Structure formats: structure tokens, C-alpha cells
């Protein structure tokens, strides 16, 4: 069979500076392996090398969320079907050894035998911006937590005079007081050294808080622009929306169905049956941040949503514990979130409502009186600070009727 007629599959073991590629034919015969630089020129050479062995069908790439992200994006833009490949399991590595060509060949074979089925995230749209900003936000949040704990511990071991003044204060009062400290004495004195340390940490806490506010505002805006319908889901705020959008990626259609999304979030029960015993166990795999986001939605609804509280009461009467009820709710919420991510409902967004209202010549008080809500709710809806699907739809319908009249 000529190379032009032969179908081939590629596999790539990715690294920081060099990618190692392998190519096999459609019956699994290894044809060749080679190394390429992790540059734009290297990507072009890798693709040309793969195509030189025949008609390239698919390419399995390891690390599509890290070192392989650039290559996966390049191949996708060239029209190549790219599949994300997990590293070889330890049993195979013990049997065959560990080397880059072996890993590249294993990636190609996992595509051939159907083990690799996941389409990687494209990482080239608004959701990627949300991901990188949330990395900065969580870094600032975690650092601020460490700082306030360090302030607390320093106060515990501080000289009696400082401890007596700062000990009874709340966190914000401590930070404000420590940030104003003046250090005039010799730092060899533990009291003066403690004042300098506390002032430094307090000012760092203030700076990190300012970073968090800026990043939170940016995430609020971007998540509202990325998927207003997701923000309108009960219990979903900007942070939860950011987690779920990043988990699904900027191409959520890559998820086959809602069961696959639930499995990715770790909320799908796992079979643990044996013999005459039929049961399911808790799924502890999947994206744990997405799992936590679903948990936050479930708990918010248990507090604020009457329908969810009625469901919890009914399941409690059936003998279910709160933990079991939350697990059931997370599975239901995963189904709802999947529909919103893949087929988002078109709902009126704040800027459109504001522009339509001003064009019609109405003020906030007039609109609030017609909708029978507080003007603040209308204002927050127009500024995309709140997302209320029912109120937004009523508002849009009323504006349409006014313009038609």
C-alpha cells in the first residue's frame, strides 16, 4: 500500500522543550518516532512528518492542559482531529519500561484502540481569560488567608502590651490598627520588631484585598458575558460560574452528554456490586473544583430555595441523611448546569435592558412600579450585578410592549 493511501495515527509525548512523536498505521504497526522543538516551526515540522507517512486520521496528545496545549491548538487549527491522552498506567510502564518514544507510541495506540475519546479544550476564547484570571484570584485569596493567620499567630506570641490591645479586635480592626503602626525604636526590641512585622503583614493583607476586588469585578463581568443563563441559575455567583465554565471549557460540546459531565464533576455514582450485593459508591474522582461548585449551589438552595427545602424534607422523612440528600442534589444540578452550558437559554442581559429603557424614556422608579419590585433590583439587574431570569423576561416583555404601542 502506498503512503498516500495508508491511514496513519499519531501520538505525542509532550515536554517543556521537546515533543516526541510516534506514528502507527491503522493496524497498529509502529512506523517511526522522532523529536521536535516546542516552537511554531517545530509544530509545523511535526505535522509535516506525520503526514509524510500517509493520510493522518487522528493524533493523541498527552498534557493538552499544560505542555501540549500549544500543539493541540495548532493541530486543531490545521483540521486534525486531536484527542487528549492520559499517561500510560504504571502496570504497563513496569512491563515495558519508561521512555519518551514508548510513551508517544502508547499515546498513538490509545487513540487506535478507542481508549482516548476526549476532545481537549480549545483554550482560545473568553473562558480561557476566565481561567487565567481565576488563577490570579485564588492565589491572592490563599495568600491573604495565610497572611491573616500569620497576623493572628504573631499576636498570640506578641509582648503583653500588643497582645492586650490587638487580641480582642476583629480581623478588620486588627488589620486597620496594625497598618497604622509606627516603628521608631530599636528592632532588637521584640516589641518593636513585632510592630514592624504586623505592619508589614497588615499592609500586605490590604494590598491582596484590593487585588481580589479588582479580579472579582473582572470575573463577574466576564462570566456574565460568557453565559448569562448560567449566572441566572439559582445559587450560581461569579466564582461558581467561573469554576463551571473552566471545567467545561470553551468548547462544552466536546462533552458527550450530561452523564459524562456528571462523571467529570465526580457526582455520578460508581458501581460497587459483587455477587448478590448490588450497590453504588461515592465517586471520588473527577474535577474536584467543579464538584465543590455543585456542592455550593446545593447548599445555597437548601438555605434559600423553597422547592429544594421541600425536597430535602421529603427525603429526610424517607430516612436519607443530609449528606445523601446533597449528593442527590448535586447530581440533579449537574444535569441542569450541563443543559445551561451546552444549550444556554437566551435571556435579556443588563446592558440591553438599560439601553431599551432609556430609549423608551422611562426611569428606574417607573419601571420598578410597573414590575412591582424595588428600584434597586432593577438597577442591579441592568448593571449585571444580579441575574433573575423571571424578572428579566418580564422586564423585556414590558419594554417590547411599550415600544410596540
PESULUR-V685039 format. One record per pair of residues at least 24 apart in sequence whose ideal C-beta (glycine too) atoms are under 6 Angstrom apart, sorted by the first residue. I is the first residue (numbers start at 1). GAP is how many residues later the second one is. D is the distance in Angstrom with one decimal. If there is no record, write none. Layout:
BEGIN
[[I & GAP & D] [I & GAP & D]]
END
This chain:
BEGIN
[[3 & 50 & 5.9] [3 & 51 & 4.9] [6 & 48 & 3.5] [7 & 47 & 5.9] [7 & 48 & 5.2] [7 & 50 & 5.2] [8 & 45 & 4.8] [8 & 46 & 4.3] [8 & 48 & 5.8] [9 & 48 & 5.6] [9 & 49 & 5.5] [9 & 99 & 5.1] [9 & 102 & 5.3] [9 & 103 & 5.4] [10 & 40 & 4.5] [10 & 49 & 4.0] [10 & 98 & 5.9] [11 & 49 & 4.7] [11 & 93 & 4.8] [11 & 96 & 3.2] [11 & 97 & 2.9] [12 & 49 & 4.8] [12 & 92 & 5.9] [13 & 49 & 5.6] [13 & 87 & 4.9] [13 & 90 & 3.9] [13 & 91 & 4.2] [14 & 48 & 5.2] [14 & 49 & 4.5] [14 & 53 & 4.1] [14 & 54 & 3.7] [15 & 52 & 5.8] [16 & 51 & 5.8] [20 & 80 & 3.9] [20 & 81 & 5.9] [20 & 84 & 4.7] [21 & 25 & 5.5] [21 & 83 & 5.6] [22 & 82 & 3.7] [22 & 83 & 4.3] [22 & 86 & 5.1] [23 & 27 & 5.6] [23 & 30 & 5.0] [24 & 84 & 4.8] [28 & 84 & 5.9] [30 & 75 & 5.8] [33 & 68 & 4.2] [33 & 71 & 5.9] [43 & 28 & 5.7] [43 & 31 & 4.5] [58 & 53 & 5.2] [60 & 25 & 4.1] [60 & 47 & 4.1] [60 & 48 & 5.8] [60 & 50 & 5.7] [60 & 51 & 3.9] [60 & 56 & 4.9] [62 & 45 & 5.6] [64 & 56 & 3.6] [69 & 54 & 5.8] [72 & 48 & 5.0] [83 & 28 & 5.5] [83 & 33 & 4.3] [84 & 34 & 4.5] [84 & 36 & 4.4] [85 & 25 & 5.3] [85 & 31 & 4.7] [119 & 135 & 3.8] [121 & 128 & 3.4] [122 & 128 & 5.3] [122 & 129 & 4.9] [125 & 125 & 4.0] [126 & 100 & 4.8] [127 & 118 & 5.1] [127 & 123 & 3.8] [129 & 93 & 6.0] [130 & 92 & 5.1] [130 & 112 & 5.1] [130 & 115 & 5.7] [131 & 115 & 4.6] [133 & 82 & 5.7] [133 & 85 & 5.6] [133 & 86 & 5.7] [134 & 108 & 4.9] [136 & 79 & 5.7] [137 & 78 & 4.2] [140 & 68 & 5.0] [140 & 71 & 4.5] [140 & 72 & 4.9] [141 & 71 & 6.0] [143 & 65 & 5.6] [144 & 61 & 5.9] [144 & 64 & 4.1] [147 & 54 & 5.3] [147 & 57 & 5.4] [147 & 58 & 4.8] [150 & 51 & 5.7] [151 & 50 & 5.1] [154 & 43 & 5.9] [154 & 44 & 5.8] [158 & 36 & 4.8] [159 & 32 & 4.6] [162 & 32 & 5.8] [175 & 27 & 4.8] [175 & 30 & 5.2] [178 & 24 & 3.6] [179 & 24 & 5.3] [224 & 160 & 4.6] [227 & 117 & 5.3] [228 & 119 & 5.5] [228 & 121 & 5.1] [229 & 111 & 5.1] [229 & 115 & 3.9] [229 & 116 & 4.5] [229 & 118 & 5.6] [230 & 110 & 4.9] [231 & 156 & 4.2] [232 & 115 & 5.8] [232 & 155 & 4.1] [232 & 157 & 4.2] [233 & 107 & 5.9] [234 & 67 & 5.8] [234 & 71 & 5.7] [235 & 62 & 3.7] [235 & 65 & 3.7] [235 & 66 & 5.1] [240 & 53 & 4.6] [240 & 56 & 5.6] [243 & 46 & 5.2] [243 & 50 & 4.2] [244 & 49 & 5.4] [244 & 93 & 5.9] [247 & 40 & 4.9] [247 & 43 & 3.9] [248 & 93 & 4.9] [252 & 89 & 4.5] [252 & 90 & 5.1] [258 & 77 & 4.9] [258 & 80 & 4.0] [261 & 77 & 4.3] [262 & 72 & 4.3] [265 & 25 & 4.2] [265 & 26 & 5.3] [265 & 29 & 6.0] [265 & 69 & 5.5] [266 & 25 & 4.4] [267 & 63 & 4.5] [267 & 64 & 5.0] [267 & 67 & 5.1] [294 & 36 & 4.3] [294 & 39 & 5.2] [294 & 40 & 5.9] [297 & 36 & 5.2] [298 & 28 & 5.1] [298 & 31 & 4.1] [298 & 32 & 5.4] [347 & 42 & 5.5] [347 & 45 & 5.5] [348 & 44 & 4.6] [348 & 48 & 4.1] [350 & 31 & 6.0] [350 & 32 & 4.6] [350 & 33 & 5.6] [350 & 34 & 3.8] [353 & 29 & 5.2] [353 & 42 & 5.7] [354 & 28 & 4.1] [356 & 43 & 4.7] [360 & 42 & 5.4]]
END
